[in-house]
Amino acid sequence: MRLGERLVADGHEVLALRRTAGPLPSGFRSITQDLRAAPPRDLPSCESVVVSLPPDSEDRADGDVYAAALANLAGGLSSRPSRVIFVSSTRVLEGWQGLARSPNRTRQS
């Protein structure tokens, strides 16, 4: 939320697309939409998109929910933003050994 609050303070419009309704900082617009289920409708054109898809215990059994959510988000945008930033709290490098020490990066099977 800190990024959004800074953007609002600098005069930018911030739209939060969230799975569930809840309180947001002052100045945020909000749309409640589960991206796992369907593309959002009537999204405004935007210059930048910051994506943060928090893991959910029920998501683990449903396959690649991240890909489905991102595809639905892309399908709901009225135009291509100039930049997209993906923030991940998951272990995206799990299974990779020696990234800091080895120039030969090999993935474990």
LUMZABA-94891 format. One line per 2 residues: number of its first residue (from 1); their letters; for each residue x, y, z of N, C-alpha, C, O. Coordinates in steps of 0.02 Angstrom, whole numbers, padded with zeros to 5 digits. Last residue first. Layout:
BEGIN
NUM> A> X,Y,Z,X,Y,Z,X,Y,Z,X,Y,Z; ...
END
This chain:
BEGIN
109> SQ> 00766,-01559,-00540,00706,-01593,-00566,00660,-01611,-00510,00606,-01640,-00521; 00838,-01398,-00525,00828,-01465,-00500,00766,-01495,-00530,00719,-01459,-00545
107> RT> 00922,-01304,-00648,00861,-01315,-00610,00859,-01387,-00588,00875,-01433,-00626; 01072,-01214,-00645,01036,-01274,-00665,00976,-01284,-00620,00981,-01274,-00559
105> RN> 01182,-01096,-00699,01120,-01105,-00661,01083,-01165,-00688,01065,-01168,-00747; 01336,-01062,-00690,01297,-01113,-00725,01235,-01129,-00684,01237,-01172,-00640
103> PS> 01396,-00977,-00602,01373,-00948,-00666,01332,-00998,-00706,01297,-00977,-00752; 01361,-00981,-00429,01375,-01020,-00489,01351,-00985,-00552,01293,-00965,-00557
101> RA> 01324,-00901,-00322,01393,-00921,-00330,01409,-00952,-00398,01466,-00948,-00421; 01190,-00870,-00320,01236,-00817,-00301,01309,-00836,-00317,01351,-00792,-00325
99> LG> 01129,-00989,-00358,01120,-00930,-00399,01172,-00876,-00383,01195,-00841,-00428; 01132,-01123,-00308,01193,-01086,-00320,01186,-01023,-00362,01232,-01005,-00398
97> QW> 00986,-01195,-00382,01042,-01199,-00335,01098,-01152,-00357,01110,-01142,-00416; 00812,-01187,-00383,00874,-01165,-00415,00929,-01167,-00364,00921,-01142,-00308
95> GE> 00706,-01216,-00305,00728,-01268,-00351,00791,-01249,-00388,00820,-01292,-00422; 00634,-01057,-00303,00640,-01122,-00270,00658,-01175,-00322,00629,-01178,-00376
93> LV> 00614,-00933,-00352,00678,-00965,-00369,00686,-01032,-00334,00741,-01060,-00336; 00493,-00893,-00301,00498,-00901,-00373,00564,-00936,-00394,00568,-00965,-00448
91> RT> 00404,-00907,-00177,00473,-00929,-00188,00483,-00944,-00262,00483,-01002,-00282; 00303,-00757,-00170,00313,-00830,-00172,00386,-00845,-00187,00425,-00802,-00207
89> SS> 00276,-00629,-00183,00299,-00649,-00117,00310,-00725,-00114,00324,-00752,-00061; 00304,-00518,-00316,00290,-00586,-00294,00317,-00598,-00224,00374,-00579,-00208
87> VF> 00245,-00401,-00426,00275,-00409,-00360,00255,-00478,-00335,00196,-00494,-00332; 00268,-00337,-00582,00242,-00395,-00547,00280,-00403,-00482,00341,-00412,-00483
85> IV> 00222,-00200,-00674,00269,-00223,-00623,00235,-00279,-00585,00180,-00271,-00559; 00214,-00136,-00833,00182,-00182,-00786,00236,-00206,-00738,00288,-00230,-00759
83> RS> 00191,00010,-00934,00233,-00033,-00892,00189,-00075,-00845,00137,-00053,-00822; 00094,00059,-01018,00164,00067,-01038,00212,00027,-00995,00267,00011,-01016
81> PR> -00045,-00054,-01046,-00009,-00003,-01008,00064,00001,-01030,00091,-00046,-01057; -00155,-00073,-01180,-00093,-00098,-01151,-00058,-00042,-01112,-00044,00010,-01139
79> SS> -00330,-00052,-01138,-00271,-00039,-01179,-00209,-00066,-01143,-00211,-00079,-01083; -00424,-00106,-01055,-00448,-00077,-01118,-00390,-00060,-01165,-00401,-00053,-01225
77> LG> -00410,-00262,-00973,-00382,-00196,-00986,-00405,-00169,-01053,-00406,-00205,-01103; -00455,-00392,-00966,-00499,-00339,-00942,-00474,-00268,-00955,-00511,-00220,-00948
75> GA> -00353,-00474,-01007,-00415,-00473,-01046,-00463,-00417,-01026,-00505,-00396,-01066; -00264,-00456,-00902,-00246,-00431,-00969,-00308,-00426,-01013,-00315,-00379,-01052
73> LN> -00337,-00523,-00802,-00322,-00452,-00796,-00306,-00422,-00864,-00332,-00369,-00882; -00337,-00653,-00855,-00401,-00617,-00846,-00390,-00543,-00838,-00429,-00503,-00864
71> AL> -00200,-00680,-00850,-00234,-00681,-00914,-00300,-00643,-00910,-00318,-00606,-00955; -00181,-00674,-00711,-00147,-00626,-00754,-00180,-00622,-00823,-00187,-00568,-00851
69> AA> -00260,-00784,-00670,-00275,-00716,-00646,-00243,-00663,-00690,-00274,-00613,-00706; -00194,-00889,-00736,-00264,-00875,-00751,-00282,-00804,-00730,-00315,-00768,-00767
67> AY> -00068,-00884,-00674,-00074,-00874,-00746,-00145,-00856,-00766,-00156,-00813,-00808; -00108,-00911,-00541,-00074,-00849,-00558,-00080,-00834,-00633,-00096,-00778,-00652
65> VD> -00158,-01039,-00540,-00205,-00983,-00533,-00173,-00917,-00550,-00208,-00870,-00571; -00125,-01180,-00593,-00089,-01117,-00601,-00137,-01058,-00599,-00155,-01031,-00652
63> GD> -00216,-01279,-00474,-00171,-01272,-00531,-00140,-01204,-00533,-00129,-01173,-00481; -00291,-01284,-00356,-00324,-01265,-00417,-00279,-01257,-00478,-00301,-01232,-00530
61> AR> -00223,-01305,-00239,-00257,-01363,-00269,-00286,-01348,-00338,-00305,-01394,-00374; -00178,-01179,-00205,-00129,-01232,-00218,-00161,-01292,-00253,-00128,-01326,-00293
59> DE> -00284,-01096,-00168,-00255,-01091,-00235,-00210,-01150,-00253,-00206,-01168,-00311; -00312,-01111,-00035,-00355,-01147,-00082,-00327,-01145,-00153,-00345,-01188,-00194
57> SD> -00216,-01026,00021,-00211,-01098,00032,-00254,-01137,-00016,-00236,-01193,-00036; -00146,-00906,-00084,-00203,-00924,-00044,-00200,-01000,-00036,-00183,-01034,-00084
55> PP> -00032,-00771,-00116,-00051,-00842,-00117,-00109,-00854,-00070,-00119,-00817,-00021; -00071,-00616,-00197,-00052,-00653,-00136,-00073,-00726,-00141,-00127,-00741,-00168
53> LS> -00010,-00535,-00324,-00060,-00588,-00315,-00040,-00629,-00254,00002,-00673,-00259; 00009,-00383,-00381,00030,-00422,-00324,-00025,-00473,-00311,-00079,-00455,-00289
51> VV> 00056,-00272,-00505,00018,-00333,-00491,00050,-00368,-00431,00110,-00380,-00430; 00032,-00116,-00566,00072,-00153,-00517,00030,-00212,-00495,-00025,-00203,-00469
49> VS> 00032,-00031,-00716,-00003,-00081,-00676,00048,-00113,-00630,00102,-00135,-00652; 00012,00130,-00794,00053,00078,-00763,00009,00031,-00723,-00044,00050,-00698
47> EC> -00091,00196,-00861,-00022,00205,-00883,00022,00149,-00858,00066,00125,-00894; -00251,00136,-00913,-00202,00152,-00862,-00132,00155,-00891,-00116,00121,-00940
45> SP> -00425,00150,-00939,-00359,00147,-00968,-00309,00168,-00914,-00323,00212,-00874; -00533,00062,-00823,-00510,00122,-00858,-00442,00110,-00890,-00406,00064,-00869
43> LD> -00632,-00082,-00850,-00572,-00052,-00819,-00552,00010,-00858,-00554,00010,-00919; -00750,-00153,-00886,-00750,-00080,-00881,-00690,-00052,-00842,-00698,-00003,-00805
41> RP> -00730,-00305,-00794,-00761,-00265,-00847,-00752,-00191,-00833,-00748,-00170,-00775; -00605,-00432,-00768,-00645,-00375,-00745,-00674,-00338,-00805,-00646,-00339,-00859
39> PA> -00623,-00605,-00811,-00592,-00539,-00823,-00636,-00484,-00795,-00697,-00488,-00799; -00645,-00724,-00675,-00665,-00693,-00738,-00628,-00627,-00748,-00604,-00597,-00700
37> AR> -00578,-00793,-00568,-00642,-00816,-00595,-00658,-00788,-00664,-00683,-00824,-00708; -00465,-00734,-00525,-00461,-00805,-00539,-00522,-00830,-00575,-00520,-00880,-00610
35> LD> -00497,-00605,-00492,-00466,-00617,-00558,-00459,-00691,-00574,-00449,-00708,-00632; -00633,-00549,-00419,-00588,-00605,-00412,-00560,-00622,-00481,-00595,-00650,-00523
33> QT> -00657,-00383,-00374,-00661,-00432,-00429,-00611,-00487,-00416,-00552,-00473,-00403; -00698,-00225,-00332,-00694,-00292,-00303,-00707,-00342,-00359,-00762,-00344,-00388
31> IS> -00609,-00079,-00348,-00653,-00125,-00384,-00643,-00193,-00351,-00587,-00217,-00344; -00581,00086,-00287,-00580,00014,-00277,-00630,-00022,-00322,-00686,00002,-00333
29> RF> -00467,00221,-00271,-00530,00195,-00298,-00526,00119,-00293,-00471,00092,-00295; -00391,00308,-00137,-00391,00250,-00181,-00462,00239,-00207,-00511,00247,-00171
27> GS> -00405,00411,-00045,-00385,00428,-00112,-00384,00370,-00161,-00377,00381,-00221; -00351,00327,00102,-00387,00383,00072,-00359,00397,00002,-00299,00396,-00009
25> PL> -00329,00147,00094,-00308,00215,00112,-00349,00268,00074,-00377,00254,00021; -00471,00039,00119,-00412,00060,00082,-00392,00129,00106,-00432,00166,00134
23> PG> -00562,-00101,00185,-00541,-00031,00188,-00476,-00019,00150,-00432,-00062,00148; -00635,-00213,00064,-00605,-00197,00127,-00582,-00125,00127,-00582,-00092,00075
21> AT> -00686,-00352,-00035,-00693,-00282,-00015,-00660,-00272,00053,-00658,-00318,00094; -00574,-00461,-00123,-00626,-00449,-00073,-00627,-00375,-00055,-00577,-00340,-00059
19> RR> -00485,-00445,-00229,-00528,-00504,-00226,-00587,-00494,-00179,-00642,-00516,-00192; -00465,-00284,-00306,-00455,-00331,-00252,-00506,-00387,-00253,-00563,-00378,-00276
17> LA> -00385,-00156,-00374,-00427,-00211,-00396,-00414,-00267,-00347,-00360,-00296,-00345; -00373,00011,-00349,-00357,-00053,-00319,-00408,-00104,-00341,-00468,-00097,-00329
15> LV> -00306,00146,-00429,-00363,00101,-00429,-00340,00034,-00401,-00293,00004,-00427; -00254,00309,-00411,-00239,00240,-00394,-00304,00200,-00391,-00351,00219,-00355
13> EH> -00190,00449,-00493,-00250,00411,-00477,-00229,00339,-00465,-00191,00310,-00503; -00070,00563,-00422,-00091,00511,-00469,-00155,00478,-00446,-00172,00479,-00387
11> GD> -00018,00655,-00331,-00070,00677,-00376,-00093,00626,-00428,-00131,00643,-00473; 00066,00611,-00234,00097,00647,-00290,00046,00668,-00344,00065,00694,-00396
9> AV> -00020,00540,-00153,00009,00603,-00127,00041,00645,-00182,00043,00706,-00178; -00038,00429,-00237,-00095,00474,-00223,-00069,00541,-00199,-00093,00594,-00220
7> LR> 00091,00375,-00227,00065,00397,-00292,00007,00445,-00283,00003,00496,-00318; 00097,00342,-00092,00144,00392,-00120,00119,00419,-00186,00124,00479,-00200
5> EG> -00003,00244,-00088,-00010,00305,-00048,00037,00360,-00073,00018,00419,-00075; 00055,00146,-00171,-00008,00179,-00189,-00019,00244,-00151,-00041,00294,-00180
3> LR> 00166,00110,-00092,00174,00138,-00159,00112,00176,-00180,00117,00232,-00205; 00104,00058,00024,00145,00119,00028,00155,00151,-00040,00153,00212,-00046
1> M> 00040,-00060,00000,00000,00000,00000,00043,00063,00000,00020,00116,-00022
END
